[in-house]
Amino acid sequence: MSRKDFLGEFEHIVLLAVARLGHVAYGMAIRQEIEDRAGRPVAIGSVYAALDRMERKGYLGSNVGDPTPVRGGRAKRFYTLEAPGAEVLCRSREVLDGLWDGLEIDGERPA
C-alpha cells in the first residue's frame, strides 16, 4: 500500500458519514452526522474542503439536486461513495483491525 492509499482521520470520518447518510449526503447533513456521531464540532469549510479533495481522488461522486425555495432557490450538492472510496475505507478498517488485534493498553483489552 502506498502513502496515498491511507486516509487521514478527518477524511475517514467524512467518508463514513457520506456512507451512512446515503442519498441524503450533502454538506450540512454530513457536518451534522459527524458532530452527532463523533461528538466534535466541525467547521463547514473543513467538510467542503475534504469533500472536494476526495471527489478529486475519485472516492466520492456528486450531483446537484433541484433548487429549493427553503434555500432561496439554491440547489444542494449531494455526494455518493464511489467504489474506490469504499475500497479505501475497507482497507483502512483491515489495517486498523490488524493493529488493534490482541493489543492491550495499560492492562485493558479494547472491545
N, C-alpha and C positions, 0 to 999 in steps of 0.2 A: 504494500500500500504506500502511495506517495503522500507527501505532506498535504497536497491539495484534496486528498480523499478524506481528511479528517475535518470534522465540524467544530467550530468554536462553540462555546457554551450557549451563547445567545442565538446563533444560527440553529443549533439543535432544538432549542426551546421554540423558536419561531416555526420551524418545520413541523414539530409535533403539534403546535397549536393549529396550523393550517390543516393537518391531517385530521385532527379531532373535529374541527368545525365543518369540514366537507364543503358542500356547495354554498355555505354562507360565510366563507372565509374572506373578509375584506378588512382593511386596515384597523378600524376601530374595534371590530369584533375580535380580531387577533390580539390586539393590545389588551382587551378586557379578559380574554381567555388566559393570557399569560399572567395578568395581575391576580386573577381569581385562583388559578391553579398553582402558580409558583410563589404567590404571596409577596411579590415585589413590584414596586412601581416601575413603569416603563414609559419612556418618552415616545410619543407617536413618531417623531422624526427618526428615532432609532429603529422602530419597526419598519418604516418605509425604506430606510437605507438597507436593512437586512433583506427585505423582500426584493428590492431591486437587484442587489448583489446575487441573491440565489436564483433569481429569474435569469440573469446573465449566465450563470453556471449551468442552467438547464434543469435545476432541481424543482423549479416551480414554473407554472404557466399562469397566464392571467387573461381575463377578458373584461370588457367594460359592460356593465349592466345598463338597463334603461334609466333615463333620468327620472328622478322622483321629486314631487312637489315639496316633500319634507326637507329635502336638501337644497331648496331653492332652484330646482331644475338641474342640479348636477347629478351625474351618474357615479355609481360606486365601481371600483375595480375589484373584481373577485379573483382570488388566487386558488390554484389547484396544485396538489402534489403530483409531480411527474415521476415516471419510472426511475430516473437517475436519483431523484430526491428520496424516494422510498428505499432504493438500494443503499444509499449512503447512510440513511437512518438505521437500517438493519445491520450494516457493517459496524456502525458506531456502537450499537447495542451489543453486538457479539464481542467486540473488543472490550467494552466496559464490563460485561458479564464475566469474561475470562479473567480480567484483572481483579474483580471482586471475589471470584470463586475461591472459597476456603480462607479468605483473608480475615484476620482478627485484628481489631484496633483496640488497644487498651483492654484486652480481655473480652471484648464484646464482638460477637459474630453478627454481621449485618443479616437482616432477614432475607 
